[in-house]
Amino acid sequence: MARSRKGFNARHFCRQRSYQFLIPVFALETNGSMSDESVHRLNKILRAFSGGTKNFINFTSFGKLDRASSTRRRVLSIGCSLESFDGFGCVVVNVVRESFMYHQIRKMMTAAILTYRGLVPGDYIEKTLTDGSTYNIVPSPGNAHELASSLHHLWMKLCQFCAGN
């Protein structure tokens, strides 16, 4: 660990963040177990969030809708795996993205769960990202969400540049 310089601002210098979100298997499957095929299906649903810059306006706070130009975001990678914690089955979703907020990831997980369970149409996520309509997505519980890592690439380059002079 090193002391940061006076001008360091973690929010502005962070290039990307990696999040993990735990979804209990029973939230996805009523029988309490998931097959590899089910995990593959969930990964396919989650991939709807990735693939270039998209408009995440439906995943922001509705009080900030007037700032629609600032809602364009990019998911660098997203995927899930099945894990067991003390015999308790969970799906661990890993999200690497640029400039997302905590509640946006929670709303993304809600949309993925709703799509997986068939409670919304299969193209629901694509519609929330593209069609311009307003969708009220309730965030999933935050106690299963953690910041796994952050990359302050720009700050590190600046520090290397300054150290070289």
Backbone as a ProteinNet text record, in pm:
[ID]
protein_1_A
[PRIMARY]
MARSRKGFNARHFCRQRSYQFLIPVFALETNGSMSDESVHRLNKILRAFSGGTKNFINFTSFGKLDRASSTRRRVLSIGCSLESFDGFGCVVVNVVRESFMYHQIRKMMTAAILTYRGLVPGDYIEKTLTDGSTYNIVPSPGNAHELASSLHHLWMKLCQFCAGN
[TERTIARY]
84.2	0	90.1	52	129.2	36.3	91.4	14.9	-10.9	-132.5	-164.8	-129.9	-116.5	-86.9	-211.2	-190.5	-299.9	-407.6	-368.8	-463.8	-537.6	-514.7	-578.2	-726.3	-810.4	-953.1	-991.7	-1022	-1048.8	-1160.8	-1260.9	-1374.8	-1335.3	-1252.4	-1215.1	-1101.9	-1012.5	-897.9	-918.5	-1028.2	-1054.4	-1103.7	-1030.4	-1064.5	-1173.5	-1162.9	-1263.8	-1273.6	-1388.7	-1414.8	-1468.2	-1434.7	-1482.9	-1572.6	-1694.2	-1791.1	-1825.6	-1861.3	-1917.7	-2054	-2147.2	-2282	-2324	-2370.4	-2415	-2566.5	-2610.7	-2753.4	-2779.3	-2860.8	-2891.4	-2963.3	-2929.9	-2989.3	-3141.3	-3194.7	-3340.7	-3410.1	-3336.3	-3395.2	-3413	-3339.9	-3347	-3426.8	-3404.8	-3468.6	-3549	-3675.3	-3760.4	-3721.9	-3656.6	-3616.5	-3485.3	-3418.6	-3298.5	-3170.2	-3172.1	-3047	-3041	-2917.6	-2896.1	-2802.5	-2832.3	-2746.2	-2649	-2550.9	-2458.4	-2532.9	-2637.1	-2719.2	-2788.3	-2834.7	-2899.1	-2800.8	-2678.1	-2574.1	-2542.2	-2534.6	-2509.9	-2621.7	-2744.3	-2860.2	-2852.5	-2816.2	-2803.2	-2689	-2578.1	-2467.7	-2511.2	-2593.4	-2644.7	-2731.6	-2812.8	-2896.2	-2808.3	-2707.3	-2618.6	-2540.2	-2505.3	-2429.4	-2504.9	-2634.6	-2712.1	-2665.2	-2602.2	-2552.3	-2420.4	-2346.6	-2214.5	-2222.1	-2106.7	-2101.9	-2111	-2027.5	-2024.6	-2090.5	-2092.1	-2151.1	-2302.3	-2372.6	-2519.1	-2577.6	-2704.2	-2773.4	-2837.3	-2780.6	-2828	-2920.8	-2997.7	-3084.8	-3187	-3233.1	-3330.5	-3267.8	-3137.7	-3068	-3011.9	-3052.4	-3011.1	-3126.7	-3101.9	-3209.8	-3300.4	-3430.4	-3522.7	-3521.6	-3465	-3453.1	-3349.6	-3269.2	-3161.4	-3186.9	-3311.1	-3342.5	-3311.7	-3305.8	-3277.2	-3132.2	-3048.5	-2908.5	-2885.3	-2970.6	-2967.9	-2835.3	-2767.2	-2641.8	-2533.8	-2548.6	-2447.7	-2477.9	-2575.9	-2613.1	-2554.4	-2472.7	-2409.5	-2292.3	-2294.7	-2196.1	-2149.4	-2040.2	-1986	-1950.8	-2007.6	-1973	-1861	-1744.9	-1630.4	-1641.3	-1689.1	-1716	-1816.7	-1893.3	-1992.3	-2011.5	-2020.7	-2040.4	-2067.5	-2111.1	-2143.7	-2092.3	-2083	-2044.4	-2120.6	-2134.6	-2206.2	-2106.4	-2134.7	-2047	-2130.5	-2062	-2128.4	-2056.7	-2132.4	-2078.5	-2144.6	-2068	-2119.8	-2247.8	-2247.8	-2361.8	-2475.5	-2457	-2559.1	-2523.1	-2606.2	-2576.9	-2599	-2498.9	-2506.9	-2450.8	-2503.4	-2445.5	-2365.7	-2237.5	-2151.6	-2142.6	-2191.9	-2187.2	-2070.9	-1980.2	-1866.8	-1892.4	-1883.9	-1907.5	-1785.1	-1725.3	-1616.9	-1671.1	-1666.9	-1730	-1662.1	-1701.4	-1653.9	-1767.1	-1736.8	-1822.7	-1967.2	-1986.3	-2119.9	-2130.9	-2251.3	-2278.4	-2328.2	-2318.5	-2357.4	-2500.8	-2595.3	-2735.7	-2762.5	-2680.6	-2701	-2674.8	-2571.3	-2543.3	-2658.5	-2711.5	-2823.6	-2946	-2972.4	-3085.8	-3059.3	-2933.3	-2898.5	-2927.8	-2896.4	-2921.7	-3071.2	-3149.9	-3295.3	-3346.7	-3301.7	-3346	-3305.7	-3185.8	-3139.9	-3223.2	-3252.5	-3333.1	-3474	-3535.5	-3670.3	-3674	-3571	-3564.1	-3544.3	-3454.6	-3426.7	-3551.8	-3623.9	-3742.8	-3863.3	-3851.8	-3961.5	-4070.9	-4039.5	-4137.9	-4148.5	-4053.8	-4055.4	-4018.9	-4048.1	-4012.7	-3861.6	-3821.9	-3681.2	-3595.5	-3656	-3579.6	-3588.8	-3629.4	-3649.5	-3522.9	-3409.8	-3285.7	-3249.1	-3258.2	-3227	-3318.4	-3447	-3541.3	-3506.2	-3468.8	-3435.9	-3313.5	-3228	-3104.8	-3118.7	-3225.3	-3228.2	-3355.5	-3472.1	-3593.7	-3639	-3573.2	-3608.2	-3724.7	-3791.2	-3901	-3845.6	-3930.5	-3891.2	-3940.3	-3848.7	-3880.3	-3840.5	-3930.3	-3899.5	-3847.2	-3715.2	-3650.6	-3611.7	-3660.2	-3630.3	-3495	-3406	-3275.6	-3288.2	-3206.6	-3202.5	-3132.2	-3143.7	-3080.5	-2929.5	-2878.5	-2738.1	-2643.2	-2694.4	-2605.2	-2528.2	-2556.3	-2485.7	-2395.3	-2357.8	-2285.7	-2157.3	-2044.5	-1918.7	-1831.1	-1753.2	-1651.4	-1532.5	-1500.1	-1391.1	-1255.5	-1247.9	-1122	-1149.3	-1053	-1061.4	-924.9	-922.7	-799.1	-784.8	-681.8	-654.4	-541	-564.6	-464.1	-413.1	-502.2	-461.5	-375.3	-411.3	-334	-195.2	-186.2	-57	33.5	-21.9	56.9	107.6	20.4	59.5	170.6	160.4	264.1	396.4	391.4	514.5	576.6	493.1	542.3	611.1	545.1	600.9	729	735.5	854.7	973	943.2	1049.6	1108.6	1038.8	1089.2	1161
-115.3	0	123.2	222.3	346	464.9	568.6	690.9	757.6	804	868.2	1015.9	1073.1	1215	1296.4	1423.7	1513.5	1521.4	1515	1530.4	1404.3	1294.2	1168	1168.6	1132	1117.8	981.4	887.5	749.4	741.1	824	819.2	862.1	964.1	1016.3	938.5	881.3	812.8	662.9	610.9	467.9	438	355.7	323.7	216.5	117	12	-50.4	-109	-175.1	-315.3	-405.7	-542.4	-569.4	-611.4	-640.7	-788.3	-837.6	-971.1	-958.1	-1035.1	-1034.5	-1178.7	-1211.7	-1347.5	-1356.7	-1453.8	-1480.7	-1619.9	-1632.8	-1767.9	-1848.2	-1974	-2059.6	-2060.6	-2057.1	-2062.4	-1939.1	-1829.7	-1711.9	-1733.7	-1830.8	-1860.3	-1986.2	-2089.1	-2218.8	-2257.9	-2287.8	-2322	-2455	-2543.4	-2673	-2664	-2548.8	-2528.2	-2580.4	-2626.9	-2673	-2621.9	-2605.9	-2557.2	-2651.5	-2674.4	-2756.3	-2665.7	-2727.4	-2650.4	-2578.6	-2642.8	-2582	-2455.5	-2457.8	-2340.9	-2226.3	-2258.4	-2156.2	-2096.6	-2181.3	-2133.3	-2038.6	-2074	-1989.9	-1853.6	-1853.6	-1727.8	-1643.6	-1706.8	-1633.5	-1567.3	-1635.8	-1579.1	-1456.6	-1462.6	-1348.9	-1232.2	-1260.9	-1156	-1087.6	-1161.4	-1103.2	-992.3	-983.5	-875.2	-738.4	-733.8	-607.8	-565.5	-658.2	-626.8	-604.8	-575.8	-558.9	-414	-329.9	-190.1	-97.4	28.7	131.3	129.9	127.3	120.5	224.9	253	352.7	284.8	308.6	246.8	339.6	422.3	519	450.6	333	261.7	197.8	205.3	147.9	257.1	381.6	494.1	531	628.5	681	765	749.7	820.7	970.8	1018.4	1161.9	1225.8	1144	1195.8	1172.5	1155	1126.5	1242.7	1364.7	1478.3	1477.9	1395.6	1386.7	1260.4	1237.5	1113	1091.6	1198.5	1181.4	1120	1130.8	1075.2	931.7	869.8	733.3	627.8	667.9	572.8	506.2	372.1	294	175.6	115.2	0	-110	-227.8	-346.4	-416.3	-429	-490.5	-642.4	-700	-844.2	-873.8	-978.3	-1022.4	-1172.1	-1241.7	-1385.7	-1440.5	-1564.3	-1623.2	-1765.9	-1811.8	-1949.6	-1996.1	-2126.2	-2185.3	-2218.2	-2172.7	-2195.2	-2249.1	-2305.8	-2353.5	-2296.9	-2238.2	-2182.2	-2253.4	-2340.8	-2420.3	-2495.4	-2553	-2629.1	-2545.7	-2415.6	-2324	-2285.2	-2321.4	-2295	-2150.1	-2093.5	-1954	-1944.8	-1850.9	-1814.1	-1687.4	-1689.7	-1573.1	-1504.2	-1380.6	-1302.5	-1205.3	-1209.1	-1118	-1015	-888.3	-778.6	-687.9	-668.3	-571.2	-462.6	-339.6	-232.1	-99.2	-0.6	135.6	221	299.6	405.4	366.5	257.8	221.8	253.8	268.3	291.1	160.1	154.4	37.4	-6.7	86.7	49.9	6.9	51.1	8.8	-140.2	-190.7	-334.2	-411.6	-359.7	-425.9	-431.2	-324.9	-325.2	-420.1	-429.9	-524.3	-667.6	-698.9	-833.9	-862.2	-761.5	-779.2	-812	-736.5	-760.2	-899.7	-943.7	-1077.1	-1186.9	-1170	-1270.1	-1276.5	-1159.9	-1156.8	-1224.7	-1200	-1261.1	-1411.1	-1453.9	-1596	-1672.3	-1614.7	-1683	-1672.6	-1597.5	-1585.3	-1489.9	-1402.2	-1306.3	-1183.2	-1166.4	-1060.6	-1124.6	-1059.3	-1117.4	-1140	-1231.8	-1265.7	-1151.3	-1053.9	-939.1	-817.8	-839.7	-730.8	-646.8	-712	-638	-553.6	-610.5	-534.2	-412.3	-430	-317.5	-208.3	-246.7	-145.7	-64.3	-122.5	-55.7	20.3	-5.3	51.7	125.3	87.7	139.6	277.8	336.4	471.7	481	369.6	369.9	369.2	409.8	410.7	284.7	214.3	93.3	118.2	88.7	104.9	-28.1	-36.9	-159.6	-142.2	-229.7	-224.5	-290.5	-228.1	-291.2	-415.6	-514.7	-634	-599.8	-684.7	-654.3	-632.8	-537.6	-500.3	-581	-665	-738	-849.9	-878.4	-983	-924.7	-799.9	-726.6	-671	-691.1	-636.6	-587.2	-485.5	-437.5	-530.1	-606	-702.7	-636.6	-542.6	-472.4	-347.1	-256.7	-136.4	-111.4	-58.8	-33.9	116.1	171.5	315.2	334.7	285.7	283.8	424.4	519.8	655.8	718.9	695.7	751	688.9	558.1	490.8	544.5	570.5	628.3	766.8	846	979.9	973.9	882.6	868.4	824	732.3	686.6	801	881.8	997	1095.9	1126.6	1224	1171.6	1042.2	984.9	987.3	981.3	981.9	1119.8	1224.1	1362	1414.8
0	0	0	-78.4	-86.5	-66.2	-13.6	7.4	-127.5	-148.7	-275.9	-270.7	-387.6	-397.6	-369.9	-344.2	-307.7	-416.4	-542.1	-652	-691.7	-620.8	-658.1	-622.5	-719.5	-698.2	-755.3	-668.4	-710	-812.3	-799.2	-890.9	-1032.1	-1043.9	-1175.6	-1242.1	-1164	-1221.3	-1239.6	-1196.6	-1210.5	-1351.9	-1422.1	-1560.6	-1568.8	-1484.2	-1484.8	-1346.9	-1322.3	-1194.6	-1221.8	-1134.2	-1144.3	-1024	-1051.3	-945.9	-946.2	-829.9	-816.9	-751.7	-802.7	-748.3	-728	-609.4	-577.5	-591	-668.8	-682.6	-628.2	-525.3	-475	-583.1	-593.9	-696.8	-685.6	-564.2	-549.3	-607.7	-629.7	-694.2	-844.1	-897.3	-1040.4	-1070.6	-990.8	-1012.9	-889.3	-907.4	-793	-728.6	-804.5	-748.2	-669.6	-671.3	-591.4	-650.4	-776	-838.6	-982.2	-1030.5	-1167	-1240.7	-1365.4	-1450.6	-1525.7	-1591.4	-1674.5	-1786.6	-1837.5	-1942.6	-1892.2	-1767.2	-1708.2	-1689.8	-1648	-1633.1	-1769.9	-1871.8	-2008.5	-2054.1	-2022.8	-2058.1	-1988.3	-1860.2	-1787.2	-1844.4	-1881	-1943.8	-2073.8	-2149.9	-2275.1	-2246.6	-2143.3	-2103.7	-2059.9	-1979.5	-1929.1	-2040.5	-2144.5	-2256	-2328.6	-2307.9	-2369.3	-2319.3	-2201.1	-2146.7	-2209.9	-2270.2	-2324.5	-2474.7	-2533.4	-2677.8	-2721.9	-2668.3	-2709.9	-2609.4	-2644.3	-2558.7	-2576.2	-2464.3	-2467.5	-2374	-2393.9	-2312.8	-2191.9	-2075.3	-1951.4	-1874.2	-1945.6	-1878.3	-1787.7	-1825.2	-1741.9	-1618.2	-1607.8	-1493.8	-1402.7	-1426.1	-1342.4	-1249.8	-1163.9	-1079.7	-1167	-1150.6	-1238.4	-1216.2	-1109.5	-1087.9	-1177.5	-1247	-1330.5	-1479.5	-1517.4	-1657	-1750.3	-1698	-1783.7	-1830.9	-1773.2	-1811.8	-1893.5	-1992.3	-2069.1	-2141.6	-2180.3	-2252.9	-2164.2	-2033.8	-1943.2	-1903.5	-1962.3	-1924.7	-2017.7	-2110.8	-2202.4	-2131.2	-2126.9	-2054	-2138.7	-2092.4	-2163.7	-2064.5	-2085.7	-2008.1	-2084	-2021.7	-2087.1	-2089.8	-1980.8	-1978.4	-1868.8	-1892.3	-1794.1	-1812.3	-1702.8	-1708.8	-1569.9	-1565.1	-1435	-1426	-1302.5	-1275.1	-1152.3	-1140.9	-1028.7	-918.9	-797.9	-682.8	-567.7	-470.6	-351.3	-229.5	-139.2	-16	100.9	166	277.9	239.8	119.9	73.4	17.7	14.1	-35.6	-178.2	-275.4	-415.2	-454.7	-519.6	-567.4	-708	-781.3	-909.3	-884.6	-919.8	-903.9	-1039.4	-1045.3	-1168	-1156.1	-1253.1	-1258.6	-1367.2	-1330.5	-1424.1	-1423.6	-1539.5	-1555.3	-1645.3	-1596.5	-1670.7	-1642.5	-1721.4	-1703.7	-1648	-1551	-1495.5	-1466.8	-1394.9	-1348.4	-1201.2	-1157.3	-1017.3	-954.8	-824.6	-747	-778.7	-778.2	-799.8	-943.5	-1039.2	-1177.4	-1194	-1128.9	-1134.7	-1070.2	-960.6	-893.4	-984.5	-1058.8	-1152.6	-1269.7	-1311.9	-1417.5	-1372.8	-1248.3	-1197	-1189	-1149.9	-1147.9	-1287.5	-1387.4	-1525.3	-1572.4	-1536.8	-1576.8	-1509.4	-1380.7	-1309.2	-1366.2	-1391.2	-1447.9	-1584.5	-1665.8	-1798.9	-1787.2	-1700.2	-1682.5	-1638.1	-1545	-1491.9	-1584.6	-1694	-1789.4	-1744.9	-1651.4	-1601.6	-1690.4	-1781.6	-1882	-2015.2	-2128.3	-2258.4	-2271.8	-2356.4	-2376.5	-2425.2	-2492.9	-2542.7	-2450.1	-2327	-2230	-2209.6	-2188.8	-2164.1	-2285.2	-2404.1	-2525.1	-2537.4	-2505.9	-2513	-2412.5	-2290.8	-2189.7	-2230.3	-2314.2	-2355.6	-2487	-2564	-2698.5	-2739.8	-2690.8	-2754.4	-2707.7	-2610.1	-2567.8	-2471.5	-2444	-2348.4	-2206.2	-2111.5	-1971.6	-1903.5	-1838.9	-1763.4	-1618.4	-1526.9	-1385.4	-1332.5	-1320.5	-1275.1	-1128.8	-1046.4	-902.9	-879.6	-803	-778.7	-690.4	-719.6	-635.5	-504.4	-403	-274	-287.7	-214.9	-226.5	-139.9	-52.6	37.3	-31.8	-157.2	-230.5	-338.4	-324.1	-426.2	-367.6	-437.7	-388	-501.8	-471.6	-564	-548	-652.5	-643.4	-665.7	-760.6	-786.6	-868.2	-865.5	-947.9	-1008.5	-1129.9	-1202.4	-1222.8	-1162.4	-1174.7	-1275	-1395.9	-1500.8	-1534.3	-1549.8	-1585.9	-1476.9	-1351.4	-1240.6	-1236.2	-1259.4	-1257.7	-1368.1	-1485.2	-1594.5	-1557.2	-1495.5	-1454.8	-1350.6	-1254.6	-1151.9	-1213.2	-1310.5	-1377.4	-1455	-1520.7	-1597.1	-1504.3	-1391.4	-1296	-1231.1	-1206.1	-1143.7	-1239.7	-1369.4	-1470.2	-1493.6	-1452.1	-1473.6	-1353.7
[MASK]
+++++++++++++++++++++++++++++++++++++++++++++++++++++++++++++++++++++++++++++++++++++++++++++++++++++++++++++++++++++++++++++++++++++++++++++++++++++++++++++++++++++

